[in-house]
Amino acid sequence: MTLRTLDALGSLAGKRVIVRCDLNVPLEGTKITDDGRVRASIPTLNALINQGAKVIVISHLGRPDGAPDAKYSLAPVAQRLSELLGQPVTFAQDTVGGGAQTAVDGLKDGDVALLENLRFNPGETAKDEGERRAFAEKLAAFGDAFVSDGFGVVHRKQASVYELAQLLPSAAGTLIQAELEVLDRLTENPERPYAVVLGGSKVSDKLGVIGHLLPKVNSLLIGGGMLFTFLAAKGLKVGSSLLEADQIDTVKGYLAKAEELGVELALPRDVVVASKFGADAEHVVRPVDAIEDTDWGEKGLGLDIGPETAELFSEYVRGAKTVFWNGPMGVFELAPFAAGTKAVAQALTEVDGLSVVGGGDSAAAVRALGFRDDQFGHISTGGGASLEFLEGKRLPGLEVLGWQQ
């Protein structure tokens, strides 16, 4: 694996270093409900602070559509960064305007400033390369060097990820290094048995990773909303559960491929079926061949794997030496439908080997269900980027840093 790292930038003492973090945290009003991504950015920032660099942090938050929107402000993140770093963090209320210039000009060695949400500027995510580059040039004017450490965005060709890295001496931060080392272990000679657990709502989001990983794994476990398309592919009725009918033929192909390769493709044996989508819904456990057999006279809505399946999946996970999990097993945000996800998370904490939680909803789920980050081998900060890596796709935000897979 080739990648320019911090050492490639030489001494950064007294230099202005722009750091692209992924501080895209969930907010309720101005309250951060999961600060995992902020905490993950701290090691790189501390490494630069300890060198005496003037640190300029940039990030996006949400999808403000190219214009300022108060509900997507990074102001709460600046406060949390300050708490975690143990020093003040200057917050600029714009991205490349007068506020940002003043904040940067005021930095002394070892100081940190956070600029406002990058996506308040349409140039950040523009499809036109010239528009992205023009915005990147304004950002580059603030710095002497660039450190890319937002793993959650390296699969995007965006101004602060791609063009900015071309305009300044650039390298990857310690977070990206750590993510790549783990992903490398998942793809290059993983210790066996190797189990992959996939959930989430749509099978169409996971087709690429299923196809790419099938020849590499010993077992593939399917949960979440996507399980119903697999059940339908086996000829079962799924009631009013989420179903991507246009993917049934593709899924049939994967079932046949798994059998050909000798991969155990484990599907649920039972599901938790509800009368509606809601925490107060009537619900009952049903075998997968009786999802439509409900007590309320209507077709059931599957919202979680059942207890028998949760135990089966847990046995697969505990018996593996390498486990990658992406996507919850059910609607974990609603208490009656969280048990499947919690069981799989618990099993991951008991793996005698490498256990990887693949970012996104999975990372949010383990924290929401009361697990600590250090109970797992690794919690990724980038769900989409992790999946694209595992699909073997090109990641422009890494290639621009000299990375070769």
Backbone hydrogen bonds in HBPLUS format (Angstrom, degrees):
<---DONOR---> <-ACCEPTOR-->    atom                        ^
c    i                          cat <-CA-CA->   ^        H-A-AA   ^      H-
h    n   atom  resd res      DA  || num        DHA   H-A  angle D-A-AA Bond
n    s   type  num  typ     dist DA aas  dist angle  dist       angle   num
A0004-ARG N   A0401-LEU O   3.00 MM 397  5.72 168.5  2.02 170.4 174.2     1
A0172-ALA N   A0004-ARG O   2.77 MM 168  6.05 173.9  1.77 148.9 149.1     2
A0008-ALA N   A0005-THR O   2.86 MM   3  5.64 146.8  1.97 124.6 133.0     3
A0009-LEU N   A0006-LEU O   2.97 MM   3  5.57 158.2  2.02 117.7 124.4     4
A0010-GLY N   A0007-ASP O   3.15 MM   3  5.58 165.4  2.18 113.4 117.9     5
A0015-LYS N   A0012-LEU O   3.00 MM   3  5.24 163.9  2.02 126.1 129.1     6
A0014-GLY N   A0052-GLY O   2.87 MM  38  5.80 173.0  1.88 126.0 127.3     7
A0054-LYS N   A0015-LYS O   2.79 MM  39  5.85 177.0  1.79 153.1 154.1     8
A0144-ASP N   A0016-ARG O   2.67 MM 128  5.19 178.4  1.67 148.6 149.2     9
A0145-ALA N   A0016-ARG O   3.26 MM 129  6.65 144.2  2.40 155.8 157.6    10
A0017-VAL N   A0054-LYS O   2.83 MM  37  6.02 158.9  1.88 151.9 158.8    11
A0056-ILE N   A0017-VAL O   2.86 MM  39  5.96 171.6  1.87 152.3 151.8    12
A0018-ILE N   A0145-ALA O   2.96 MM 127  6.31 163.6  1.98 159.7 154.8    13
A0147-VAL N   A0018-ILE O   2.78 MM 129  6.14 164.1  1.80 165.2 169.1    14
A0019-VAL N   A0056-ILE O   2.80 MM  37  6.04 160.8  1.83 149.9 153.8    15
A0058-ILE N   A0019-VAL O   2.93 MM  39  6.10 163.2  1.95 159.4 156.7    16
A0020-ARG N   A0147-VAL O   2.86 MM 127  6.32 155.9  1.92 159.4 167.6    17
A0149-ASP N   A0020-ARG O   2.80 MM 129  5.56 154.4  1.87 146.3 152.5    18
A0021-CYS N   A0058-ILE O   2.98 MM  37  6.17 154.1  2.05 169.6 177.7    19
A0025-VAL N   A0023-LEU O   2.84 MM   2  5.59 126.8  2.13 111.8  95.5    20
A0033-THR N   A0026-PRO O   3.01 MM   7  5.73 162.8  2.04 142.9 148.5    21
A0028-GLU N   A0031-LYS O   2.83 MM   3  5.16 156.6  1.88 148.5 156.3    22
A0031-LYS N   A0028-GLU O   3.07 MM   3  5.16 165.2  2.09 121.1 123.1    23
A0038-VAL N   A0035-ASP O   3.01 MM   3  5.25 121.2  2.37 103.7 119.0    24
A0039-ARG N   A0035-ASP O   2.98 MM   4  6.28 166.4  1.99 164.6 168.2    25
A0040-ALA N   A0036-GLY O   2.96 MM   4  6.13 148.4  2.07 141.9 151.0    26
A0041-SER N   A0038-VAL O   3.10 MM   3  5.35 142.7  2.24 103.2 113.7    27
A0042-ILE N   A0039-ARG O   3.21 MM   3  5.45 155.0  2.28 107.1 114.3    28
A0045-LEU N   A0041-SER O   3.34 MM   4  6.53 168.8  2.35 154.8 158.1    29
A0046-ASN N   A0042-ILE O   2.82 MM   4  5.96 163.8  1.85 165.3 169.4    30
A0047-ALA N   A0043-PRO O   2.98 MM   4  6.16 151.7  2.06 143.1 151.0    31
A0048-LEU N   A0044-THR O   3.11 MM   4  6.43 150.3  2.21 148.7 155.7    32
A0049-ILE N   A0045-LEU O   2.88 MM   4  6.12 160.5  1.92 151.1 157.3    33
A0050-ASN N   A0046-ASN O   2.82 MM   4  5.90 163.7  1.85 150.9 155.2    34
A0051-GLN N   A0048-LEU O   3.12 MM   3  5.09 134.5  2.34  94.3 107.0    35
A0053-ALA N   A0048-LEU O   3.09 MM   5  5.51 167.4  2.10 156.4 152.6    36
A0052-GLY N   A0049-ILE O   2.90 MM   3  5.16 151.1  1.98 106.2 115.8    37
A0110-GLY N   A0053-ALA O   2.77 MM  57  5.24 149.2  1.87 120.2 130.9    38
A0055-VAL N   A0111-ASP O   2.96 MM  56  6.15 160.5  2.00 165.8 159.6    39
A0113-ALA N   A0055-VAL O   2.89 MM  58  6.34 152.0  1.97 158.1 167.4    40
A0057-VAL N   A0113-ALA O   2.75 MM  56  6.06 170.0  1.76 169.0 166.5    41
A0115-LEU N   A0057-VAL O   3.03 MM  58  6.35 166.0  2.05 178.2 173.6    42
A0118-LEU N   A0059-SER O   2.95 MM  59  5.88 172.7  1.95 146.5 148.9    43
A0066-GLY N   A0119-ARG O   3.08 MM  53  5.30 122.0  2.43 164.3 176.0    44
A0072-TYR N   A0069-ASP O   2.87 MM   3  5.66 163.2  1.89 128.5 134.2    45
A0073-SER N   A0070-ALA O   3.16 MM   3  5.21 160.6  2.20 114.0 112.7    46
A0077-VAL N   A0074-LEU O   2.92 MM   3  5.14 123.5  2.25 104.4 120.0    47
A0078-ALA N   A0074-LEU O   3.00 MM   4  6.39 148.7  2.10 155.4 165.2    48
A0079-GLN N   A0075-ALA O   3.29 MM   4  6.65 154.6  2.36 150.0 155.6    49
A0080-ARG N   A0076-PRO O   3.13 MM   4  6.43 157.1  2.18 142.2 148.1    50
A0081-LEU N   A0077-VAL O   2.78 MM   4  5.97 161.3  1.81 155.4 160.8    51
A0082-SER N   A0078-ALA O   3.01 MM   4  6.17 157.3  2.06 143.4 149.3    52
A0083-GLU N   A0079-GLN O   3.11 MM   4  6.44 154.4  2.18 144.7 151.0    53
A0084-LEU N   A0080-ARG O   2.99 MM   4  6.24 162.0  2.02 154.2 158.4    54
A0085-LEU N   A0081-LEU O   2.83 MM   4  5.95 153.7  1.90 154.1 161.2    55
A0086-GLY N   A0082-SER O   2.91 MM   4  5.78 131.6  2.15 137.9 149.6    56
A0087-GLN N   A0082-SER O   3.31 MM   5  5.36 141.4  2.47 140.5 147.7    57
A0090-THR N   A0112-VAL O   3.03 MM  22  6.41 153.0  2.10 155.1 148.6    58
A0114-LEU N   A0090-THR O   2.73 MM  24  6.14 158.8  1.78 169.1 176.3    59
A0092-ALA N   A0114-LEU O   2.94 MM  22  6.23 166.5  1.95 155.0 159.1    60
A0116-GLU N   A0094-ASP O   3.25 MM  22  4.92 160.3  2.29 123.1 119.1    61
A0101-GLN N   A0097-GLY O   3.05 MM   4  6.35 160.2  2.09 151.2 157.3    62
A0102-THR N   A0098-GLY O   2.94 MM   4  6.11 160.4  1.98 150.3 154.9    63
A0103-ALA N   A0099-GLY O   3.03 MM   4  6.22 158.7  2.07 144.8 150.8    64
A0104-VAL N   A0100-ALA O   2.96 MM   4  6.18 161.0  1.99 152.8 157.5    65
A0105-ASP N   A0101-GLN O   2.90 MM   4  6.04 163.4  1.93 149.9 155.0    66
A0106-GLY N   A0102-THR O   3.05 MM   4  6.16 139.2  2.22 141.6 151.4    67
A0107-LEU N   A0104-VAL O   3.17 MM   3  5.49 167.3  2.19 112.4 116.2    68
A0111-ASP N   A0108-LYS O   2.91 MM   3  5.43 157.1  1.96 145.9 144.9    69
A0120-PHE N   A0117-ASN O   3.06 MM   3  5.68 161.2  2.09 120.2 122.5    70
A0121-ASN N   A0118-LEU O   3.08 MM   3  5.97 163.4  2.11 120.7 125.0    71
A0124-GLU N   A0121-ASN O   3.17 MM   3  5.97 161.8  2.20 124.3 128.0    72
A0159-ALA N   A0124-GLU O   3.03 MM  35  4.85 157.8  2.08 137.4 141.6    73
A0132-ARG N   A0128-ASP O   3.10 MM   4  6.45 158.5  2.14 152.9 159.2    74
A0133-ARG N   A0129-GLU O   2.87 MM   4  6.08 158.8  1.91 149.9 156.2    75
A0134-ALA N   A0130-GLY O   2.99 MM   4  6.14 152.8  2.06 142.5 149.3    76
A0135-PHE N   A0131-GLU O   3.27 MM   4  6.51 156.6  2.33 143.5 148.4    77
A0136-ALA N   A0132-ARG O   2.91 MM   4  6.17 159.7  1.95 150.7 157.2    78
A0137-GLU N   A0133-ARG O   2.85 MM   4  6.07 148.8  1.95 149.4 156.8    79
A0138-LYS N   A0134-ALA O   3.36 MM   4  6.65 146.9  2.48 136.9 144.1    80
A0138-LYS N   A0135-PHE O   3.13 MM   3  5.26 122.6  2.48  97.9 111.7    81
A0139-LEU N   A0135-PHE O   3.13 MM   4  6.53 154.2  2.20 148.8 155.9    82
A0140-ALA N   A0136-ALA O   2.77 MM   4  5.99 160.3  1.81 151.4 157.6    83
A0141-ALA N   A0137-GLU O   3.14 MM   4  6.27 137.4  2.33 137.7 146.5    84
A0142-PHE N   A0139-LEU O   2.99 MM   3  5.73 161.6  2.02 120.5 126.2    85
A0143-GLY N   A0140-ALA O   3.02 MM   3  5.46 154.9  2.09 113.8 121.0    86
A0146-PHE N   A0169-PRO O   2.82 MM  23  6.07 160.3  1.85 164.5 165.4    87
A0171-ALA N   A0146-PHE O   3.08 MM  25  6.62 137.9  2.27 148.1 160.7    88
A0148-SER N   A0171-ALA O   2.88 MM  23  6.23 159.4  1.92 157.8 163.1    89
A0173-GLY N   A0148-SER O   2.92 MM  25  5.83 152.3  2.00 141.4 138.9    90
A0153-VAL N   A0150-GLY O   3.06 MM   3  5.84 170.6  2.07 125.2 127.9    91
A0154-VAL N   A0151-PHE O   3.31 MM   3  5.39 169.2  2.32 110.1 113.1    92
A0156-ARG N   A0153-VAL O   2.97 MM   3  5.47 162.0  2.00 121.9 124.3    93
A0397-GLY N   A0154-VAL O   2.83 MM 243  4.09 146.7  1.94 150.0 144.8    94
A0161-VAL N   A0158-GLN O   2.95 MM   3  5.23 148.4  2.05 110.5 120.7    95
A0162-TYR N   A0158-GLN O   2.75 MM   4  5.63 171.9  1.75 177.1 174.6    96
A0164-LEU N   A0159-ALA O   2.90 MM   5  5.99 153.9  1.97 167.8 173.0    97
A0166-GLN N   A0163-GLU O   2.96 MM   3  5.16 141.0  2.11 102.6 114.4    98
A0167-LEU N   A0164-LEU O   3.15 MM   3  5.16 137.4  2.34  97.3 109.0    99
A0177-GLN N   A0173-GLY O   3.20 MM   4  6.47 160.7  2.24 148.0 153.9   100
A0178-ALA N   A0174-THR O   2.95 MM   4  6.12 159.9  2.00 143.9 148.7   101
A0179-GLU N   A0175-LEU O   2.92 MM   4  6.19 162.0  1.95 155.0 160.0   102
A0180-LEU N   A0176-ILE O   2.98 MM   4  6.15 166.1  2.00 153.9 157.0   103
A0181-GLU N   A0177-GLN O   2.99 MM   4  6.21 154.0  2.05 149.7 157.0   104
A0182-VAL N   A0178-ALA O   3.16 MM   4  6.39 158.2  2.21 148.6 153.3   105
A0183-LEU N   A0179-GLU O   2.96 MM   4  6.21 170.1  1.97 155.2 158.2   106
A0184-ASP N   A0180-LEU O   2.83 MM   4  5.86 147.0  1.93 142.9 151.8   107
A0185-ARG N   A0181-GLU O   3.20 MM   4  6.45 144.2  2.34 134.9 143.3   108
A0185-ARG N   A0182-VAL O   2.97 MM   3  5.12 121.0  2.32  98.6 113.6   109
A0186-LEU N   A0182-VAL O   3.12 MM   4  6.53 133.0  2.35 141.3 154.6   110
A0186-LEU N   A0183-LEU O   3.11 MM   3  4.97 130.0  2.38  90.3 104.0   111
A0187-THR N   A0183-LEU O   3.20 MM   4  6.44 127.5  2.49 138.2 150.6   112
A0187-THR N   A0184-ASP O   3.22 MM   3  5.26 140.7  2.38  96.2 106.9   113
A0188-GLU N   A0184-ASP O   2.80 MM   4  5.69 156.6  1.85 156.2 160.9   114
A0321-LYS N   A0193-PRO O   2.83 MM 128  5.43 159.1  1.88 143.1 149.4   115
A0322-THR N   A0193-PRO O   3.20 MM 129  6.53 151.4  2.28 157.3 157.3   116
A0218-ASN N   A0194-TYR O   2.86 MM  24  5.25 162.1  1.89 144.8 150.6   117
A0219-SER N   A0194-TYR O   3.22 MM  25  6.62 153.5  2.29 153.1 152.8   118
A0195-ALA N   A0322-THR O   2.86 MM 127  6.27 160.5  1.89 166.8 167.2   119
A0324-PHE N   A0195-ALA O   3.08 MM 129  6.63 150.7  2.17 150.5 159.6   120
A0196-VAL N   A0219-SER O   3.01 MM  23  6.41 157.0  2.06 150.1 156.7   121
A0221-LEU N   A0196-VAL O   2.84 MM  25  6.24 164.9  1.87 160.7 166.0   122
A0197-VAL N   A0324-PHE O   2.81 MM 127  6.24 161.8  1.85 156.7 162.9   123
A0326-ASN N   A0197-VAL O   2.93 MM 129  6.37 160.3  1.97 167.6 172.7   124
A0198-LEU N   A0221-LEU O   2.88 MM  23  6.17 171.2  1.89 174.9 172.2   125
A0223-GLY N   A0198-LEU O   2.87 MM  25  6.18 165.8  1.89 159.9 162.4   126
A0199-GLY N   A0326-ASN O   2.88 MM 127  6.20 157.4  1.93 141.2 141.8   127
A0200-GLY N   A0328-PRO O   2.99 MM 128  5.34 154.0  2.06 152.3 147.0   128
A0225-GLY N   A0200-GLY O   2.81 MM  25  5.80 110.3  2.30 115.7 134.9   129
A0226-MET N   A0200-GLY O   3.17 MM  26  6.41 151.0  2.26 158.7 152.1   130
A0205-ASP N   A0202-LYS O   3.33 MM   3  5.62 146.5  2.45 101.3 109.3   131
A0206-LYS N   A0203-VAL O   2.91 MM   3  5.27 150.2  2.00 109.9 119.4   132
A0210-ILE N   A0206-LYS O   2.92 MM   4  6.10 158.2  1.97 159.3 166.1   133
A0211-GLY N   A0207-LEU O   2.97 MM   4  6.16 170.8  1.98 155.0 157.2   134
A0212-HIS N   A0208-GLY O   3.00 MM   4  6.17 154.0  2.07 145.6 152.9   135
A0213-LEU N   A0209-VAL O   2.90 MM   4  5.86 152.6  1.98 144.3 151.0   136
A0214-LEU N   A0210-ILE O   2.97 MM   4  5.84 150.5  2.06 152.8 158.0   137
A0216-LYS N   A0213-LEU O   2.71 MM   3  5.12 149.6  1.80 119.5 130.2   138
A0217-VAL N   A0213-LEU O   3.15 MM   4  6.20 133.9  2.38 162.2 172.8   139
A0264-GLU N   A0218-ASN O   3.09 MM  46  6.38 164.3  2.11 151.5 146.5   140
A0220-LEU N   A0264-GLU O   2.83 MM  44  6.20 159.5  1.87 150.9 154.6   141
A0266-ALA N   A0220-LEU O   2.79 MM  46  6.10 136.9  1.98 143.3 156.8   142
A0222-ILE N   A0266-ALA O   3.07 MM  44  6.35 164.2  2.09 176.8 174.4   143
A0224-GLY N   A0329-MET O   3.06 MM 105  4.08 137.3  2.25 108.1 104.8   144
A0227-LEU N   A0224-GLY O   3.11 MM   3  5.79 161.8  2.15 117.9 123.0   145
A0228-PHE N   A0225-GLY O   3.39 MM   3  6.20 156.8  2.45 118.2 121.7   146
A0229-THR N   A0226-MET O   3.25 MM   3  5.73 140.4  2.42 110.0 118.9   147
A0230-PHE N   A0227-LEU O   3.10 MM   3  5.16 119.6  2.48  94.6 109.5   148
A0231-LEU N   A0227-LEU O   2.90 MM   4  6.29 155.2  1.96 149.8 157.2   149
A0232-ALA N   A0228-PHE O   2.92 MM   4  6.03 156.8  1.98 139.1 145.5   150
A0233-ALA N   A0229-THR O   2.99 MM   4  6.13 143.6  2.12 135.3 145.1   151
A0234-LYS N   A0231-LEU O   2.98 MM   3  5.13 139.7  2.15  99.0 111.1   152
A0236-LEU N   A0231-LEU O   3.07 MM   5  5.46 164.0  2.10 143.4 139.1   153
A0235-GLY N   A0232-ALA O   2.89 MM   3  4.95 157.9  1.94 107.5 111.3   154
A0241-SER N   A0238-VAL O   3.09 MM   3  5.71 160.9  2.13 138.5 142.7   155
A0240-SER N   A0300-GLY O   2.86 MM  60  5.85 153.9  1.93 148.8 156.1   156
A0247-GLN N   A0244-GLU O   2.91 MM   3  5.58 164.2  1.93 122.0 127.1   157
A0248-ILE N   A0245-ALA O   3.29 MM   3  5.46 169.1  2.30 109.0 112.2   158
A0251-VAL N   A0247-GLN O   2.92 MM   4  6.17 161.6  1.96 158.3 163.7   159
A0252-LYS N   A0248-ILE O   2.92 MM   4  6.19 152.4  2.00 149.5 157.2   160
A0253-GLY N   A0249-ASP O   3.12 MM   4  6.42 147.4  2.23 141.3 149.5   161
A0253-GLY N   A0250-THR O   3.05 MM   3  5.10 119.3  2.44  94.7 109.7   162
A0254-TYR N   A0250-THR O   3.11 MM   4  6.56 145.7  2.23 143.9 153.2   163
A0254-TYR N   A0251-VAL O   3.05 MM   3  5.01 116.5  2.46  93.4 108.8   164
A0255-LEU N   A0251-VAL O   2.92 MM   4  6.25 154.6  1.99 153.4 160.4   165
A0256-ALA N   A0252-LYS O   3.04 MM   4  6.29 157.0  2.09 146.9 152.6   166
A0257-LYS N   A0253-GLY O   2.90 MM   4  6.09 152.6  1.97 142.7 151.1   167
A0258-ALA N   A0254-TYR O   2.87 MM   4  6.02 159.4  1.91 149.9 154.3   168
A0259-GLU N   A0255-LEU O   3.21 MM   4  6.42 158.2  2.26 141.3 146.7   169
A0260-GLU N   A0256-ALA O   2.96 MM   4  6.22 154.8  2.02 145.9 153.3   170
A0261-LEU N   A0257-LYS O   2.90 MM   4  6.15 150.1  1.99 149.0 156.9   171
A0262-GLY N   A0258-ALA O   2.96 MM   4  6.01 118.5  2.35 138.8 153.9   172
A0263-VAL N   A0258-ALA O   2.89 MM   5  4.92 149.6  1.99 150.0 149.9   173
A0262-GLY N   A0259-GLU O   3.27 MM   3  5.11 145.6  2.39  94.1 104.0   174
A0288-VAL N   A0269-ARG O   3.01 MM  19  5.57 153.2  2.09 133.1 130.3   175
A0306-GLY N   A0270-ASP O   2.81 MM  36  4.74 156.1  1.86 124.5 116.5   176
A0271-VAL N   A0286-ARG O   2.87 MM  15  5.55 158.6  1.92 158.2 162.9   177
A0286-ARG N   A0271-VAL O   2.88 MM  15  5.55 166.0  1.90 163.3 167.2   178
A0272-VAL N   A0304-ASP O   2.80 MM  32  5.08 167.1  1.82 139.0 143.0   179
A0303-LEU N   A0272-VAL O   2.90 MM  31  5.86 168.3  1.91 176.8 179.1   180
A0273-VAL N   A0284-VAL O   2.76 MM  11  5.37 167.0  1.78 165.3 161.4   181
A0284-VAL N   A0273-VAL O   2.85 MM  11  5.37 150.4  1.93 148.5 158.2   182
A0274-ALA N   A0301-LEU O   2.79 MM  27  5.03 166.8  1.80 131.3 135.2   183
A0301-LEU N   A0274-ALA O   2.97 MM  27  5.03 150.9  2.06 142.7 150.5   184
A0275-SER N   A0282-GLU O   2.83 MM   7  5.31 142.6  1.97 151.6 154.8   185
A0281-ALA N   A0278-GLY O   3.16 MM   3  5.34 162.9  2.19 113.8 114.8   186
A0290-ALA N   A0287-PRO O   2.91 MM   3  5.38 159.7  1.95 122.8 124.2   187
A0293-ASP N   A0290-ALA O   3.07 MM   3  5.21 158.3  2.12 106.1 112.8   188
A0331-VAL N   A0303-LEU O   2.98 MM  28  5.85 154.1  2.05 166.2 165.3   189
A0310-ALA N   A0306-GLY O   2.87 MM   4  6.13 156.3  1.93 152.1 160.0   190
A0311-GLU N   A0307-PRO O   3.05 MM   4  6.24 153.3  2.12 144.1 149.6   191
A0312-LEU N   A0308-GLU O   2.99 MM   4  6.25 157.6  2.05 144.5 151.3   192
A0313-PHE N   A0309-THR O   2.79 MM   4  6.00 174.7  1.79 164.8 164.6   193
A0314-SER N   A0310-ALA O   2.99 MM   4  6.03 152.3  2.07 136.4 144.8   194
A0315-GLU N   A0311-GLU O   2.99 MM   4  6.24 149.6  2.09 146.5 153.5   195
A0316-TYR N   A0312-LEU O   3.16 MM   4  6.56 158.3  2.21 151.1 156.4   196
A0317-VAL N   A0313-PHE O   2.94 MM   4  6.23 164.4  1.97 154.2 158.4   197
A0318-ARG N   A0314-SER O   2.83 MM   4  6.00 172.9  1.84 155.0 157.1   198
A0319-GLY N   A0315-GLU O   3.03 MM   4  6.01 142.5  2.18 141.1 150.5   199
A0320-ALA N   A0317-VAL O   3.11 MM   3  5.35 163.5  2.13 110.4 115.5   200
A0354-LEU N   A0321-LYS O   2.85 MM  33  6.22 144.3  1.98 160.3 154.8   201
A0323-VAL N   A0354-LEU O   2.87 MM  31  6.28 153.6  1.94 163.1 170.7   202
A0356-VAL N   A0323-VAL O   2.86 MM  33  6.07 154.9  1.92 152.3 160.8   203
A0325-TRP N   A0356-VAL O   2.92 MM  31  6.25 156.5  1.98 164.3 172.1   204
A0358-GLY N   A0325-TRP O   2.64 MM  33  5.58 168.0  1.65 170.6 167.6   205
A0332-PHE N   A0330-GLY O   2.87 MM   2  5.46 128.3  2.15 109.0  93.1   206
A0334-LEU N   A0331-VAL O   3.02 MM   3  5.91 164.9  2.04 126.7 130.9   207
A0337-PHE N   A0334-LEU O   2.84 MM   3  5.65 159.2  1.89 132.0 139.0   208
A0338-ALA N   A0335-ALA O   3.36 MM   3  5.33 154.0  2.43 120.1 114.4   209
A0342-LYS N   A0338-ALA O   3.01 MM   4  6.20 161.8  2.05 157.3 163.2   210
A0343-ALA N   A0339-ALA O   2.92 MM   4  6.07 154.6  1.98 148.1 154.4   211
A0344-VAL N   A0340-GLY O   3.14 MM   4  6.41 161.6  2.18 149.4 153.4   212
A0345-ALA N   A0341-THR O   2.96 MM   4  6.16 162.1  1.99 150.5 155.9   213
A0346-GLN N   A0342-LYS O   2.88 MM   4  6.06 159.5  1.93 148.7 154.3   214
A0347-ALA N   A0343-ALA O   3.00 MM   4  6.24 156.9  2.06 145.4 151.5   215
A0348-LEU N   A0344-VAL O   2.98 MM   4  6.29 149.4  2.08 146.8 155.1   216
A0349-THR N   A0345-ALA O   3.22 MM   4  6.61 141.8  2.37 143.9 153.4   217
A0349-THR N   A0346-GLN O   3.10 MM   3  5.27 127.6  2.39  98.1 111.4   218
A0350-GLU N   A0347-ALA O   2.96 MM   3  5.19 150.2  2.05 105.4 115.0   219
A0351-VAL N   A0348-LEU O   3.34 MM   3  5.34 169.9  2.35 107.9 108.7   220
A0377-GLY N   A0355-SER O   3.05 MM  22  4.82 114.8  2.49 124.0 141.1   221
A0378-HIS N   A0355-SER O   3.02 MM  23  6.48 132.4  2.26 158.4 164.0   222
A0357-VAL N   A0378-HIS O   2.85 MM  21  6.25 164.3  1.87 161.8 165.9   223
A0359-GLY N   A0357-VAL O   2.97 MM   2  5.93 138.0  2.15  96.3  91.1   224
A0380-SER N   A0357-VAL O   2.82 MM  23  6.09 167.8  1.83 175.8 177.1   225
A0362-SER N   A0359-GLY O   3.17 MM   3  5.64 127.1  2.47 146.5 139.8   226
A0363-ALA N   A0359-GLY O   3.39 MM   4  4.88 156.1  2.46  98.3 103.5   227
A0364-ALA N   A0360-GLY O   3.16 MM   4  6.49 161.9  2.20 150.9 156.3   228
A0365-ALA N   A0361-ASP O   2.82 MM   4  5.93 149.7  1.91 142.6 151.2   229
A0366-VAL N   A0362-SER O   3.06 MM   4  6.37 163.9  2.09 154.8 156.3   230
A0367-ARG N   A0363-ALA O   3.34 MM   4  6.53 161.0  2.38 146.5 151.2   231
A0368-ALA N   A0364-ALA O   2.90 MM   4  6.01 159.4  1.94 148.9 155.6   232
A0369-LEU N   A0365-ALA O   2.88 MM   4  5.99 143.5  2.02 150.0 159.3   233
A0371-PHE N   A0366-VAL O   2.87 MM   5  5.36 154.5  1.94 170.9 162.9   234
A0370-GLY N   A0367-ARG O   3.09 MM   3  5.22 162.6  2.12 107.3 110.8   235
A0375-GLN N   A0372-ARG O   3.07 MM   3  5.55 164.4  2.09 115.9 119.9   236
A0376-PHE N   A0373-ASP O   3.16 MM   3  5.97 168.5  2.18 124.1 126.5   237
A0386-SER N   A0382-GLY O   2.87 MM   4  5.79 153.4  1.94 141.7 149.5   238
A0387-LEU N   A0383-GLY O   3.02 MM   4  6.27 163.0  2.05 152.3 156.5   239
A0388-GLU N   A0384-GLY O   2.99 MM   4  6.19 161.2  2.03 148.1 153.2   240
A0389-PHE N   A0385-ALA O   2.94 MM   4  6.12 152.7  2.02 146.0 153.3   241
A0390-LEU N   A0386-SER O   2.97 MM   4  6.25 163.2  2.00 151.0 155.3   242
A0391-GLU N   A0387-LEU O   2.86 MM   4  6.12 125.7  2.16 139.8 155.3   243
A0393-LYS N   A0388-GLU O   2.98 MM   5  5.41 156.2  2.03 168.6 162.4   244
A0392-GLY N   A0389-PHE O   2.89 MM   3  5.18 152.4  1.96 106.7 115.9   245
A0398-LEU N   A0395-LEU O   2.95 MM   3  5.59 156.1  2.01 121.0 128.4   246
A0399-GLU N   A0395-LEU O   3.02 MM   4  6.26 163.4  2.05 155.1 160.4   247
A0400-VAL N   A0396-PRO O   3.12 MM   4  6.12 155.9  2.18 148.2 152.0   248
A0401-LEU N   A0398-LEU O   2.86 MM   3  5.17 150.4  1.95 108.5 118.4   249
A0403-TRP N   A0398-LEU O   3.13 MM   5  5.37 158.6  2.18 139.2 134.6   250
A0402-GLY N   A0399-GLU O   3.00 MM   3  5.13 154.1  2.07 112.3 113.0   251
